[in-house]
Amino acid sequence: MAGGRLVLVALIVTAAVPAGAFALGGIAKLDDPLLAAQFIGHVLSVRLDHAFDLTRAIAVCELVLAAGICLSLGRRRWPAYSGMCLLAFFIGMLLVVQLRDPQAASCGCFGGLMGRLFLRSLWTQIGIDLGLMVSLAMHLVLSYAQSAGSSGPGGIDNASSAAPD
Amino acid sequence: MWRGDLSRRVRVGLLVAVLGLAGGLYWLGSARHAGRSRHVGGPDPTGRPPKTGESGQRWYQERVSFWESLEYTPLTDAERLRQTVSNLVQARYPGAAIDEELLIRDLTAFLQALAADSPEEYLRRVSARRVPRDDLFLDKAVHGWYRQATGDDLPRDADARHLLARFWRERDEGPGRPSAVATKGIIQIDHSRPLPPEGLPSGYLLFNATIPKFSWWSSLPPEEVERWIGPFGQGFPQITRPTVIYDDLFHRLGSVLVCEVFVPMRTSAGRPFLTSIALYFSPEETCWHIHWFANYYPYWVCWAY
């Protein structure tokens, strides 16, 4: 079934990209939380030690989401929805800072990688987060299509996709 | 017929692949692991001491004999120090229109403060221009230097006086205590011209910074930067901060008058190294503030300010 394989590949790709980004962000923030803690402390006006704890908590969430997205692959949708919520939170924070202080350069989302690759501005980071949201949205659409198809005749047999979120 | 329910093996395989790829990317891209920390003009934004690679050693060895041939003024010799700074400032960059006396006064005062016998004395000497920072735990450079100097992670309750005392002790016990500044070999820096083969002796640049994080190096291609200041550089940790910080001034005024001084210094053990001291002018206070104090390549130099 070429169409089914295509859906499968699309499901994997739309899961792997955001999961990879979450995993990279989680690892980076756990290893090097300072920039992100500075950023979060600045945006949320919280004390630095609390910002550090919050950064580590976000990093753990990202790793859990990365694992959840990979392991569920459309069967369960809470990792994708949670990932979109987290990305919306990130985008909100980035927009607040970008509008309040256009000179701000780094959010520390990818820890020590910031500024080394292509993550040189908050707008770039906002663009990346929007791209990841689109990827997750496509992943959800595919998973709904998959579960709808599985209930029709000759469709994709995927009973477990109806598992409760 | 393909069945949409993916096997557990595929899901776990995807997870392993994603985590492996992310971990690998991080390992390759992270300065800490790859040793690719590279800094131009000012404190390294990653705050981590770069590894001392062969290129850094080569750059240093090619210039060290020239630096050794220079005459040095001890930081404790106030009168000669002022004369040295005066010579440096008067070798002015063409077109600069500044009150040289203010720059001479404030740069001399900073260098004199570095020669203080104790951190308390240092704080007293700089108190008109600088105050102890209460946000040290935010500063990656402080983290990096603390780790390098002590082997420990920076305490969460890091206090400026405690850290300064710690660095002062490291400075006094180690071979890297800056103790003198070069008095000869001053040139007018013009980075559009080829650098002398022996490298940058000493001199200064003056310009109006119109970017928030000023660094004229950033406009140059990497190979040109390396020709001037070598492959690595490191800002000394800032334990104190200026009474008026650069960013505030920039946001208020739109541009800030900046002076970047390059001058070879010598440690107590007699080893020379190149420093960069960046200052900016505060028109309201009519004084120059130190924005950064950095050295290039030899990481046995230990300092905090």
Boltz contact constraints between the chains, C-beta under 6 A:
constraints:
  - contact:
      token1: [A, 1]
      token2: [B, 2]
      max_distance: 6.0
  - contact:
      token1: [A, 4]
      token2: [B, 2]
      max_distance: 6.0
  - contact:
      token1: [A, 16]
      token2: [B, 18]
      max_distance: 6.0
  - contact:
      token1: [A, 19]
      token2: [B, 18]
      max_distance: 6.0
  - contact:
      token1: [A, 20]
      token2: [B, 18]
      max_distance: 6.0
  - contact:
      token1: [A, 20]
      token2: [B, 21]
      max_distance: 6.0
  - contact:
      token1: [A, 20]
      token2: [B, 22]
      max_distance: 6.0
  - contact:
      token1: [A, 23]
      token2: [B, 18]
      max_distance: 6.0
  - contact:
      token1: [A, 23]
      token2: [B, 19]
      max_distance: 6.0
  - contact:
      token1: [A, 23]
      token2: [B, 22]
      max_distance: 6.0
  - contact:
      token1: [A, 24]
      token2: [B, 22]
      max_distance: 6.0
  - contact:
      token1: [A, 24]
      token2: [B, 25]
      max_distance: 6.0
  - contact:
      token1: [A, 24]
      token2: [B, 26]
      max_distance: 6.0
  - contact:
      token1: [A, 27]
      token2: [B, 22]
      max_distance: 6.0
  - contact:
      token1: [A, 27]
      token2: [B, 23]
      max_distance: 6.0
  - contact:
      token1: [A, 27]
      token2: [B, 26]
      max_distance: 6.0
  - contact:
      token1: [A, 28]
      token2: [B, 26]
      max_distance: 6.0
  - contact:
      token1: [A, 34]
      token2: [B, 140]
      max_distance: 6.0
  - contact:
      token1: [A, 38]
      token2: [B, 138]
      max_distance: 6.0
  - contact:
      token1: [A, 48]
      token2: [B, 137]
      max_distance: 6.0
  - contact:
      token1: [A, 48]
      token2: [B, 138]
      max_distance: 6.0
  - contact:
      token1: [A, 49]
      token2: [B, 156]
      max_distance: 6.0
  - contact:
      token1: [A, 67]
      token2: [B, 15]
      max_distance: 6.0
  - contact:
      token1: [A, 70]
      token2: [B, 14]
      max_distance: 6.0
  - contact:
      token1: [A, 70]
      token2: [B, 15]
      max_distance: 6.0
  - contact:
      token1: [A, 70]
      token2: [B, 18]
      max_distance: 6.0
  - contact:
      token1: [A, 71]
      token2: [B, 11]
      max_distance: 6.0
  - contact:
      token1: [A, 71]
      token2: [B, 15]
      max_distance: 6.0
  - contact:
      token1: [A, 73]
      token2: [B, 6]
      max_distance: 6.0
  - contact:
      token1: [A, 73]
      token2: [B, 11]
      max_distance: 6.0
  - contact:
      token1: [A, 103]
      token2: [B, 212]
      max_distance: 6.0
  - contact:
      token1: [A, 112]
      token2: [B, 30]
      max_distance: 6.0
  - contact:
      token1: [A, 112]
      token2: [B, 31]
      max_distance: 6.0
  - contact:
      token1: [A, 112]
      token2: [B, 32]
      max_distance: 6.0
  - contact:
      token1: [A, 113]
      token2: [B, 29]
      max_distance: 6.0
  - contact:
      token1: [A, 116]
      token2: [B, 29]
      max_distance: 6.0
  - contact:
      token1: [A, 146]
      token2: [B, 4]
      max_distance: 6.0
  - contact:
      token1: [A, 156]
      token2: [B, 4]
      max_distance: 6.0
  - contact:
      token1: [A, 157]
      token2: [B, 3]
      max_distance: 6.0
  - contact:
      token1: [A, 158]
      token2: [B, 4]
      max_distance: 6.0
  - contact:
      token1: [A, 158]
      token2: [B, 5]
      max_distance: 6.0
  - contact:
      token1: [A, 160]
      token2: [B, 5]
      max_distance: 6.0
